[in-house]
Amino acid sequence: MADFIVSYMNSHDTLVVPGEKCRRGLLVVGTFRSDEVKESDDLMERINYIKQSGKANVTMLTVGELTKVDITKLISAKLYLPWRYTRELAGLVHGKTARGNPFFVIQFLRSIIQNKMLEFSIKHRQWMWDCDVVDMQMISDGVAKLLTTTFSKLPFNLMQTAKIVSCL
């Protein structure tokens, strides 16, 4: 995303910031890895320019890695199970997701549900899984693959719309 924004900004040479504060809103959302973008990079210089101009509000959120405890709490809350039941599954998820990368955690959990490795048992009236089977589940090794896989699963009409909108 950072490459896209920088190339977009460079292609237009300037980022339009209104002469007076906006009365209507514009929401721009972007992601980048903080370890890959330096303060001296074009992206950060543009963001700092917007901040310093005072013509637009800029809020940056940092999303760090999730710990095993964080993932245990997340899974326990979503499955309505005590921590002691979900701790082992959370450890597997943490290990499979680049030490708790939030984007990978969500994708991995979705994939084990879609692949029926994590299912609700009516007989036992709770969520069930086999840690040995979950441990064999693979996950994409990069954000690009993750996004490609996600986009490839979109309905055809939505994908066509996204292609058109991306050109605007």
Contacts in CASP RR format, 6 or more apart in sequence:
PFRMAT RR
TARGET T0000
AUTHOR 0000-0000-0000
METHOD contacts of the structure
MODEL  1
MADFIVSYMNSHDTLVVPGEKCRRGLLVVGTFRSDEVKESDDLMERINYI
KQSGKANVTMLTVGELTKVDITKLISAKLYLPWRYTRELAGLVHGKTARG
NPFFVIQFLRSIIQNKMLEFSIKHRQWMWDCDVVDMQMISDGVAKLLTTT
FSKLPFNLMQTAKIVSCL
1 30 0 8 1.000
1 31 0 8 1.000
1 32 0 8 1.000
2 31 0 8 1.000
2 32 0 8 1.000
2 33 0 8 1.000
2 36 0 8 1.000
2 37 0 8 1.000
2 41 0 8 1.000
2 43 0 8 1.000
5 30 0 8 1.000
5 43 0 8 1.000
5 46 0 8 1.000
6 41 0 8 1.000
6 42 0 8 1.000
6 43 0 8 1.000
6 46 0 8 1.000
9 15 0 8 1.000
9 42 0 8 1.000
9 43 0 8 1.000
9 46 0 8 1.000
10 42 0 8 1.000
15 46 0 8 1.000
15 49 0 8 1.000
15 50 0 8 1.000
17 49 0 8 1.000
17 50 0 8 1.000
17 53 0 8 1.000
17 55 0 8 1.000
17 56 0 8 1.000
18 55 0 8 1.000
18 56 0 8 1.000
19 55 0 8 1.000
20 55 0 8 1.000
21 54 0 8 1.000
21 55 0 8 1.000
21 56 0 8 1.000
22 55 0 8 1.000
22 56 0 8 1.000
26 56 0 8 1.000
32 43 0 8 1.000
34 62 0 8 1.000
37 43 0 8 1.000
37 44 0 8 1.000
38 44 0 8 1.000
47 58 0 8 1.000
47 60 0 8 1.000
50 56 0 8 1.000
50 58 0 8 1.000
51 58 0 8 1.000
63 102 0 8 1.000
64 102 0 8 1.000
65 98 0 8 1.000
65 99 0 8 1.000
65 100 0 8 1.000
65 101 0 8 1.000
65 102 0 8 1.000
66 74 0 8 1.000
66 94 0 8 1.000
66 100 0 8 1.000
66 101 0 8 1.000
66 102 0 8 1.000
66 105 0 8 1.000
67 94 0 8 1.000
67 100 0 8 1.000
68 87 0 8 1.000
68 90 0 8 1.000
68 91 0 8 1.000
68 94 0 8 1.000
70 100 0 8 1.000
71 90 0 8 1.000
71 91 0 8 1.000
71 93 0 8 1.000
71 94 0 8 1.000
71 100 0 8 1.000
71 105 0 8 1.000
72 83 0 8 1.000
72 86 0 8 1.000
72 87 0 8 1.000
72 90 0 8 1.000
72 91 0 8 1.000
73 83 0 8 1.000
74 90 0 8 1.000
74 105 0 8 1.000
75 81 0 8 1.000
75 86 0 8 1.000
75 89 0 8 1.000
75 90 0 8 1.000
75 93 0 8 1.000
75 109 0 8 1.000
76 82 0 8 1.000
76 83 0 8 1.000
76 85 0 8 1.000
76 86 0 8 1.000
79 86 0 8 1.000
79 126 0 8 1.000
79 127 0 8 1.000
80 126 0 8 1.000
80 127 0 8 1.000
81 126 0 8 1.000
81 127 0 8 1.000
88 131 0 8 1.000
89 118 0 8 1.000
89 129 0 8 1.000
89 131 0 8 1.000
89 134 0 8 1.000
92 131 0 8 1.000
92 134 0 8 1.000
92 135 0 8 1.000
93 100 0 8 1.000
93 105 0 8 1.000
93 108 0 8 1.000
93 109 0 8 1.000
94 100 0 8 1.000
94 105 0 8 1.000
96 104 0 8 1.000
96 108 0 8 1.000
96 135 0 8 1.000
96 137 0 8 1.000
96 139 0 8 1.000
97 104 0 8 1.000
97 105 0 8 1.000
97 107 0 8 1.000
97 108 0 8 1.000
97 139 0 8 1.000
98 104 0 8 1.000
103 143 0 8 1.000
103 146 0 8 1.000
104 139 0 8 1.000
104 140 0 8 1.000
104 146 0 8 1.000
107 139 0 8 1.000
107 140 0 8 1.000
107 146 0 8 1.000
107 150 0 8 1.000
108 137 0 8 1.000
108 139 0 8 1.000
109 118 0 8 1.000
111 137 0 8 1.000
111 139 0 8 1.000
112 118 0 8 1.000
112 129 0 8 1.000
112 134 0 8 1.000
112 137 0 8 1.000
113 119 0 8 1.000
115 137 0 8 1.000
117 129 0 8 1.000
117 130 0 8 1.000
117 133 0 8 1.000
117 134 0 8 1.000
117 137 0 8 1.000
118 127 0 8 1.000
118 128 0 8 1.000
118 129 0 8 1.000
118 134 0 8 1.000
119 127 0 8 1.000
119 128 0 8 1.000
119 129 0 8 1.000
120 126 0 8 1.000
120 127 0 8 1.000
120 128 0 8 1.000
121 127 0 8 1.000
121 128 0 8 1.000
140 146 0 8 1.000
140 149 0 8 1.000
151 159 0 8 1.000
151 162 0 8 1.000
154 162 0 8 1.000
END
